[in-house]
Amino acid sequence: MAAEEKARATYEWLINLSDDPDVTDALRFLRQREVVHFQRFGETLNLVHDYLDRKKYY
Ligand SMILES: [Fe+2]
């Protein structure tokens, strides 16, 4: 998840450097994908925690 946040921050930095609208659009698209990746990893992490917290019957 830290890698996704770092990628998002990097795209944000590049967006601020760019003065080409087409490049900025592509970077915004890529940045948004990183936001979604972060969210999906967070949801998956919650599922793993729920699974690990279940009572175990042997
Ligand atoms: Fe990613």
PDB file of the backbone (N, CA, C, O) and the ligand in Angstrom, with CONECT records:
HET    LIG  A 101       1
ATOM      1  N   MET A   1       0.831  -1.191   0.000  1.00  0.00           N
ATOM      2  CA  MET A   1       0.000   0.000   0.000  1.00  0.00           C
ATOM      3  C   MET A   1       0.875   1.254   0.000  1.00  0.00           C
ATOM      4  O   MET A   1       0.511   2.267  -0.597  1.00  0.00           O
ATOM      5  N   ALA A   2       2.029   1.185   0.670  1.00  0.00           N
ATOM      6  CA  ALA A   2       2.937   2.337   0.661  1.00  0.00           C
ATOM      7  C   ALA A   2       3.449   2.600  -0.749  1.00  0.00           C
ATOM      8  O   ALA A   2       3.634   3.751  -1.145  1.00  0.00           O
ATOM      9  N   ALA A   3       3.677   1.530  -1.504  1.00  0.00           N
ATOM     10  CA  ALA A   3       4.157   1.698  -2.882  1.00  0.00           C
ATOM     11  C   ALA A   3       3.098   2.391  -3.741  1.00  0.00           C
ATOM     12  O   ALA A   3       3.423   3.221  -4.590  1.00  0.00           O
ATOM     13  N   GLU A   4       1.822   2.040  -3.512  1.00  0.00           N
ATOM     14  CA  GLU A   4       0.739   2.689  -4.271  1.00  0.00           C
ATOM     15  C   GLU A   4       0.678   4.183  -3.935  1.00  0.00           C
ATOM     16  O   GLU A   4       0.501   5.019  -4.821  1.00  0.00           O
ATOM     17  N   GLU A   5       0.825   4.505  -2.660  1.00  0.00           N
ATOM     18  CA  GLU A   5       0.798   5.906  -2.243  1.00  0.00           C
ATOM     19  C   GLU A   5       2.000   6.664  -2.815  1.00  0.00           C
ATOM     20  O   GLU A   5       1.887   7.822  -3.216  1.00  0.00           O
ATOM     21  N   LYS A   6       3.144   5.991  -2.845  1.00  0.00           N
ATOM     22  CA  LYS A   6       4.329   6.645  -3.408  1.00  0.00           C
ATOM     23  C   LYS A   6       4.131   6.891  -4.904  1.00  0.00           C
ATOM     24  O   LYS A   6       4.487   7.956  -5.409  1.00  0.00           O
ATOM     25  N   ALA A   7       3.568   5.913  -5.612  1.00  0.00           N
ATOM     26  CA  ALA A   7       3.305   6.087  -7.049  1.00  0.00           C
ATOM     27  C   ALA A   7       2.332   7.239  -7.271  1.00  0.00           C
ATOM     28  O   ALA A   7       2.515   8.051  -8.178  1.00  0.00           O
ATOM     29  N   ARG A   8       1.286   7.304  -6.428  1.00  0.00           N
ATOM     30  CA  ARG A   8       0.311   8.392  -6.560  1.00  0.00           C
ATOM     31  C   ARG A   8       0.994   9.741  -6.363  1.00  0.00           C
ATOM     32  O   ARG A   8       0.753  10.680  -7.121  1.00  0.00           O
ATOM     33  N   ALA A   9       1.844   9.835  -5.347  1.00  0.00           N
ATOM     34  CA  ALA A   9       2.545  11.094  -5.068  1.00  0.00           C
ATOM     35  C   ALA A   9       3.483  11.462  -6.215  1.00  0.00           C
ATOM     36  O   ALA A   9       3.628  12.637  -6.553  1.00  0.00           O
ATOM     37  N   THR A  10       4.117  10.456  -6.811  1.00  0.00           N
ATOM     38  CA  THR A  10       5.014  10.716  -7.942  1.00  0.00           C
ATOM     39  C   THR A  10       4.239  11.258  -9.134  1.00  0.00           C
ATOM     40  O   THR A  10       4.665  12.219  -9.774  1.00  0.00           O
ATOM     41  N   TYR A  11       3.082  10.632  -9.434  1.00  0.00           N
ATOM     42  CA  TYR A  11       2.255  11.146 -10.537  1.00  0.00           C
ATOM     43  C   TYR A  11       1.781  12.563 -10.236  1.00  0.00           C
ATOM     44  O   TYR A  11       1.731  13.411 -11.127  1.00  0.00           O
ATOM     45  N   GLU A  12       1.438  12.810  -8.988  1.00  0.00           N
ATOM     46  CA  GLU A  12       1.005  14.156  -8.590  1.00  0.00           C
ATOM     47  C   GLU A  12       2.132  15.169  -8.859  1.00  0.00           C
ATOM     48  O   GLU A  12       1.900  16.260  -9.379  1.00  0.00           O
ATOM     49  N   TRP A  13       3.334  14.779  -8.494  1.00  0.00           N
ATOM     50  CA  TRP A  13       4.496  15.652  -8.699  1.00  0.00           C
ATOM     51  C   TRP A  13       4.696  15.925 -10.189  1.00  0.00           C
ATOM     52  O   TRP A  13       4.945  17.060 -10.594  1.00  0.00           O
ATOM     53  N   LEU A  14       4.583  14.866 -11.003  1.00  0.00           N
ATOM     54  CA  LEU A  14       4.754  15.030 -12.452  1.00  0.00           C
ATOM     55  C   LEU A  14       3.637  15.895 -13.047  1.00  0.00           C
ATOM     56  O   LEU A  14       3.884  16.689 -13.954  1.00  0.00           O
ATOM     57  N   ILE A  15       2.408  15.740 -12.538  1.00  0.00           N
ATOM     58  CA  ILE A  15       1.291  16.572 -13.008  1.00  0.00           C
ATOM     59  C   ILE A  15       1.606  18.042 -12.766  1.00  0.00           C
ATOM     60  O   ILE A  15       1.348  18.891 -13.620  1.00  0.00           O
ATOM     61  N   ASN A  16       2.161  18.332 -11.606  1.00  0.00           N
ATOM     62  CA  ASN A  16       2.483  19.727 -11.284  1.00  0.00           C
ATOM     63  C   ASN A  16       3.609  20.278 -12.160  1.00  0.00           C
ATOM     64  O   ASN A  16       3.687  21.487 -12.375  1.00  0.00           O
ATOM     65  N   LEU A  17       4.477  19.405 -12.666  1.00  0.00           N
ATOM     66  CA  LEU A  17       5.556  19.839 -13.558  1.00  0.00           C
ATOM     67  C   LEU A  17       5.084  20.055 -14.990  1.00  0.00           C
ATOM     68  O   LEU A  17       5.634  20.879 -15.721  1.00  0.00           O
ATOM     69  N   SER A  18       4.054  19.302 -15.380  1.00  0.00           N
ATOM     70  CA  SER A  18       3.642  19.268 -16.782  1.00  0.00           C
ATOM     71  C   SER A  18       2.903  20.544 -17.195  1.00  0.00           C
ATOM     72  O   SER A  18       2.085  21.082 -16.448  1.00  0.00           O
ATOM     73  N   ASP A  19       3.221  21.014 -18.415  1.00  0.00           N
ATOM     74  CA  ASP A  19       2.446  22.111 -18.985  1.00  0.00           C
ATOM     75  C   ASP A  19       1.769  21.683 -20.293  1.00  0.00           C
ATOM     76  O   ASP A  19       1.252  22.509 -21.044  1.00  0.00           O
ATOM     77  N   ASP A  20       1.788  20.355 -20.543  1.00  0.00           N
ATOM     78  CA  ASP A  20       1.140  19.811 -21.738  1.00  0.00           C
ATOM     79  C   ASP A  20      -0.166  19.150 -21.311  1.00  0.00           C
ATOM     80  O   ASP A  20      -0.142  18.170 -20.567  1.00  0.00           O
ATOM     81  N   PRO A  21      -1.306  19.671 -21.769  1.00  0.00           N
ATOM     82  CA  PRO A  21      -2.599  19.127 -21.321  1.00  0.00           C
ATOM     83  C   PRO A  21      -2.773  17.633 -21.612  1.00  0.00           C
ATOM     84  O   PRO A  21      -3.382  16.918 -20.816  1.00  0.00           O
ATOM     85  N   ASP A  22      -2.247  17.156 -22.741  1.00  0.00           N
ATOM     86  CA  ASP A  22      -2.385  15.729 -23.058  1.00  0.00           C
ATOM     87  C   ASP A  22      -1.569  14.874 -22.089  1.00  0.00           C
ATOM     88  O   ASP A  22      -2.034  13.832 -21.627  1.00  0.00           O
ATOM     89  N   VAL A  23      -0.360  15.319 -21.786  1.00  0.00           N
ATOM     90  CA  VAL A  23       0.473  14.595 -20.814  1.00  0.00           C
ATOM     91  C   VAL A  23      -0.199  14.629 -19.440  1.00  0.00           C
ATOM     92  O   VAL A  23      -0.240  13.618 -18.739  1.00  0.00           O
ATOM     93  N   THR A  24      -0.719  15.782 -19.064  1.00  0.00           N
ATOM     94  CA  THR A  24      -1.393  15.916 -17.767  1.00  0.00           C
ATOM     95  C   THR A  24      -2.587  14.972 -17.680  1.00  0.00           C
ATOM     96  O   THR A  24      -2.805  14.340 -16.646  1.00  0.00           O
ATOM     97  N   ASP A  25      -3.365  14.874 -18.765  1.00  0.00           N
ATOM     98  CA  ASP A  25      -4.513  13.953 -18.770  1.00  0.00           C
ATOM     99  C   ASP A  25      -4.065  12.514 -18.539  1.00  0.00           C
ATOM    100  O   ASP A  25      -4.668  11.787 -17.750  1.00  0.00           O
ATOM    101  N   ALA A  26      -2.999  12.109 -19.235  1.00  0.00           N
ATOM    102  CA  ALA A  26      -2.504  10.735 -19.079  1.00  0.00           C
ATOM    103  C   ALA A  26      -2.011  10.506 -17.652  1.00  0.00           C
ATOM    104  O   ALA A  26      -2.258   9.454 -17.063  1.00  0.00           O
ATOM    105  N   LEU A  27      -1.315  11.497 -17.105  1.00  0.00           N
ATOM    106  CA  LEU A  27      -0.810  11.361 -15.732  1.00  0.00           C
ATOM    107  C   LEU A  27      -1.964  11.304 -14.725  1.00  0.00           C
ATOM    108  O   LEU A  27      -1.893  10.567 -13.742  1.00  0.00           O
ATOM    109  N   ARG A  28      -3.009  12.066 -14.965  1.00  0.00           N
ATOM    110  CA  ARG A  28      -4.177  12.012 -14.066  1.00  0.00           C
ATOM    111  C   ARG A  28      -4.827  10.636 -14.090  1.00  0.00           C
ATOM    112  O   ARG A  28      -5.238  10.108 -13.057  1.00  0.00           O
ATOM    113  N   PHE A  29      -4.911  10.062 -15.299  1.00  0.00           N
ATOM    114  CA  PHE A  29      -5.461   8.713 -15.424  1.00  0.00           C
ATOM    115  C   PHE A  29      -4.612   7.726 -14.620  1.00  0.00           C
ATOM    116  O   PHE A  29      -5.140   6.908 -13.867  1.00  0.00           O
ATOM    117  N   LEU A  30      -3.285   7.813 -14.791  1.00  0.00           N
ATOM    118  CA  LEU A  30      -2.386   6.903 -14.077  1.00  0.00           C
ATOM    119  C   LEU A  30      -2.468   7.116 -12.569  1.00  0.00           C
ATOM    120  O   LEU A  30      -2.448   6.157 -11.797  1.00  0.00           O
ATOM    121  N   ARG A  31      -2.562   8.387 -12.152  1.00  0.00           N
ATOM    122  CA  ARG A  31      -2.686   8.687 -10.712  1.00  0.00           C
ATOM    123  C   ARG A  31      -3.953   8.057 -10.145  1.00  0.00           C
ATOM    124  O   ARG A  31      -3.933   7.482  -9.057  1.00  0.00           O
ATOM    125  N   GLN A  32      -5.060   8.168 -10.888  1.00  0.00           N
ATOM    126  CA  GLN A  32      -6.323   7.610 -10.396  1.00  0.00           C
ATOM    127  C   GLN A  32      -6.233   6.094 -10.245  1.00  0.00           C
ATOM    128  O   GLN A  32      -6.810   5.519  -9.322  1.00  0.00           O
ATOM    129  N   ARG A  33      -5.505   5.454 -11.156  1.00  0.00           N
ATOM    130  CA  ARG A  33      -5.341   3.997 -11.028  1.00  0.00           C
ATOM    131  C   ARG A  33      -4.640   3.652  -9.724  1.00  0.00           C
ATOM    132  O   ARG A  33      -4.990   2.668  -9.072  1.00  0.00           O
ATOM    133  N   GLU A  34      -3.651   4.455  -9.337  1.00  0.00           N
ATOM    134  CA  GLU A  34      -2.944   4.180  -8.085  1.00  0.00           C
ATOM    135  C   GLU A  34      -3.864   4.342  -6.878  1.00  0.00           C
ATOM    136  O   GLU A  34      -3.745   3.609  -5.896  1.00  0.00           O
ATOM    137  N   VAL A  35      -4.782   5.308  -6.957  1.00  0.00           N
ATOM    138  CA  VAL A  35      -5.761   5.484  -5.876  1.00  0.00           C
ATOM    139  C   VAL A  35      -6.614   4.222  -5.756  1.00  0.00           C
ATOM    140  O   VAL A  35      -6.866   3.737  -4.653  1.00  0.00           O
ATOM    141  N   VAL A  36      -7.053   3.697  -6.897  1.00  0.00           N
ATOM    142  CA  VAL A  36      -7.873   2.474  -6.882  1.00  0.00           C
ATOM    143  C   VAL A  36      -7.058   1.287  -6.363  1.00  0.00           C
ATOM    144  O   VAL A  36      -7.557   0.480  -5.579  1.00  0.00           O
ATOM    145  N   HIS A  37      -5.811   1.187  -6.803  1.00  0.00           N
ATOM    146  CA  HIS A  37      -4.957   0.097  -6.292  1.00  0.00           C
ATOM    147  C   HIS A  37      -4.867   0.174  -4.762  1.00  0.00           C
ATOM    148  O   HIS A  37      -4.999  -0.839  -4.075  1.00  0.00           O
ATOM    149  N   PHE A  38      -4.642   1.383  -4.239  1.00  0.00           N
ATOM    150  CA  PHE A  38      -4.541   1.572  -2.789  1.00  0.00           C
ATOM    151  C   PHE A  38      -5.821   1.085  -2.104  1.00  0.00           C
ATOM    152  O   PHE A  38      -5.763   0.382  -1.095  1.00  0.00           O
ATOM    153  N   GLN A  39      -6.976   1.464  -2.661  1.00  0.00           N
ATOM    154  CA  GLN A  39      -8.253   1.060  -2.069  1.00  0.00           C
ATOM    155  C   GLN A  39      -8.429  -0.455  -2.118  1.00  0.00           C
ATOM    156  O   GLN A  39      -8.849  -1.054  -1.128  1.00  0.00           O
ATOM    157  N   ARG A  40      -8.117  -1.086  -3.250  1.00  0.00           N
ATOM    158  CA  ARG A  40      -8.289  -2.545  -3.380  1.00  0.00           C
ATOM    159  C   ARG A  40      -7.364  -3.284  -2.414  1.00  0.00           C
ATOM    160  O   ARG A  40      -7.774  -4.269  -1.799  1.00  0.00           O
ATOM    161  N   PHE A  41      -6.120  -2.817  -2.276  1.00  0.00           N
ATOM    162  CA  PHE A  41      -5.209  -3.465  -1.328  1.00  0.00           C
ATOM    163  C   PHE A  41      -5.734  -3.313   0.098  1.00  0.00           C
ATOM    164  O   PHE A  41      -5.633  -4.243   0.899  1.00  0.00           O
ATOM    165  N   GLY A  42      -6.296  -2.142   0.420  1.00  0.00           N
ATOM    166  CA  GLY A  42      -6.873  -1.930   1.746  1.00  0.00           C
ATOM    167  C   GLY A  42      -8.024  -2.877   2.012  1.00  0.00           C
ATOM    168  O   GLY A  42      -8.118  -3.456   3.095  1.00  0.00           O
ATOM    169  N   GLU A  43      -8.913  -3.042   1.021  1.00  0.00           N
ATOM    170  CA  GLU A  43     -10.035  -3.968   1.172  1.00  0.00           C
ATOM    171  C   GLU A  43      -9.539  -5.401   1.349  1.00  0.00           C
ATOM    172  O   GLU A  43     -10.064  -6.156   2.167  1.00  0.00           O
ATOM    173  N   THR A  44      -8.527  -5.758   0.575  1.00  0.00           N
ATOM    174  CA  THR A  44      -7.971  -7.112   0.678  1.00  0.00           C
ATOM    175  C   THR A  44      -7.328  -7.330   2.048  1.00  0.00           C
ATOM    176  O   THR A  44      -7.463  -8.397   2.647  1.00  0.00           O
ATOM    177  N   LEU A  45      -6.637  -6.319   2.524  1.00  0.00           N
ATOM    178  CA  LEU A  45      -6.016  -6.428   3.849  1.00  0.00           C
ATOM    179  C   LEU A  45      -7.086  -6.637   4.930  1.00  0.00           C
ATOM    180  O   LEU A  45      -6.885  -7.426   5.853  1.00  0.00           O
ATOM    181  N   ASN A  46      -8.218  -5.936   4.819  1.00  0.00           N
ATOM    182  CA  ASN A  46      -9.311  -6.137   5.775  1.00  0.00           C
ATOM    183  C   ASN A  46      -9.847  -7.561   5.706  1.00  0.00           C
ATOM    184  O   ASN A  46     -10.137  -8.165   6.738  1.00  0.00           O
ATOM    185  N   LEU A  47      -9.982  -8.104   4.490  1.00  0.00           N
ATOM    186  CA  LEU A  47     -10.450  -9.483   4.340  1.00  0.00           C
ATOM    187  C   LEU A  47      -9.479 -10.452   5.009  1.00  0.00           C
ATOM    188  O   LEU A  47      -9.897 -11.398   5.678  1.00  0.00           O
ATOM    189  N   VAL A  48      -8.194 -10.216   4.828  1.00  0.00           N
ATOM    190  CA  VAL A  48      -7.183 -11.098   5.430  1.00  0.00           C
ATOM    191  C   VAL A  48      -7.258 -11.007   6.955  1.00  0.00           C
ATOM    192  O   VAL A  48      -7.182 -12.023   7.645  1.00  0.00           O
ATOM    193  N   HIS A  49      -7.408  -9.779   7.482  1.00  0.00           N
ATOM    194  CA  HIS A  49      -7.524  -9.629   8.939  1.00  0.00           C
ATOM    195  C   HIS A  49      -8.770 -10.342   9.459  1.00  0.00           C
ATOM    196  O   HIS A  49      -8.710 -11.025  10.481  1.00  0.00           O
ATOM    197  N   ASP A  50      -9.908 -10.186   8.757  1.00  0.00           N
ATOM    198  CA  ASP A  50     -11.129 -10.881   9.169  1.00  0.00           C
ATOM    199  C   ASP A  50     -10.906 -12.390   9.180  1.00  0.00           C
ATOM    200  O   ASP A  50     -11.326 -13.080  10.110  1.00  0.00           O
ATOM    201  N   TYR A  51     -10.251 -12.892   8.155  1.00  0.00           N
ATOM    202  CA  TYR A  51      -9.998 -14.324   8.060  1.00  0.00           C
ATOM    203  C   TYR A  51      -9.110 -14.791   9.224  1.00  0.00           C
ATOM    204  O   TYR A  51      -9.377 -15.822   9.842  1.00  0.00           O
ATOM    205  N   LEU A  52      -8.067 -14.032   9.509  1.00  0.00           N
ATOM    206  CA  LEU A  52      -7.131 -14.428  10.566  1.00  0.00           C
ATOM    207  C   LEU A  52      -7.757 -14.303  11.960  1.00  0.00           C
ATOM    208  O   LEU A  52      -7.338 -14.991  12.891  1.00  0.00           O
ATOM    209  N   ASP A  53      -8.773 -13.413  12.107  1.00  0.00           N
ATOM    210  CA  ASP A  53      -9.421 -13.216  13.406  1.00  0.00           C
ATOM    211  C   ASP A  53     -10.518 -14.241  13.692  1.00  0.00           C
ATOM    212  O   ASP A  53     -11.031 -14.305  14.809  1.00  0.00           O
ATOM    213  N   ARG A  54     -10.885 -15.056  12.671  1.00  0.00           N
ATOM    214  CA  ARG A  54     -11.946 -16.040  12.880  1.00  0.00           C
ATOM    215  C   ARG A  54     -11.523 -17.059  13.924  1.00  0.00           C
ATOM    216  O   ARG A  54     -10.346 -17.389  14.070  1.00  0.00           O
ATOM    217  N   LYS A  55     -12.526 -17.545  14.644  1.00  0.00           N
ATOM    218  CA  LYS A  55     -12.229 -18.627  15.578  1.00  0.00           C
ATOM    219  C   LYS A  55     -11.876 -19.871  14.774  1.00  0.00           C
ATOM    220  O   LYS A  55     -12.436 -20.130  13.709  1.00  0.00           O
ATOM    221  N   LYS A  56     -10.954 -20.611  15.304  1.00  0.00           N
ATOM    222  CA  LYS A  56     -10.517 -21.818  14.599  1.00  0.00           C
ATOM    223  C   LYS A  56     -10.987 -23.034  15.376  1.00  0.00           C
ATOM    224  O   LYS A  56     -10.770 -23.151  16.582  1.00  0.00           O
ATOM    225  N   TYR A  57     -11.635 -23.934  14.655  1.00  0.00           N
ATOM    226  CA  TYR A  57     -12.120 -25.182  15.250  1.00  0.00           C
ATOM    227  C   TYR A  57     -11.324 -26.329  14.668  1.00  0.00           C
ATOM    228  O   TYR A  57     -11.205 -26.467  13.450  1.00  0.00           O
ATOM    229  N   TYR A  58     -10.777 -27.154  15.553  1.00  0.00           N
ATOM    230  CA  TYR A  58      -9.985 -28.292  15.095  1.00  0.00           C
ATOM    231  C   TYR A  58     -10.636 -29.574  15.535  1.00  0.00           C
ATOM    232  O   TYR A  58     -10.124 -30.656  15.249  1.00  0.00           O
TER     233      TYR A  58
HETATM  234 FE   LIG A 101      -0.307   0.560  -8.419  1.00  0.00          FE2+
END
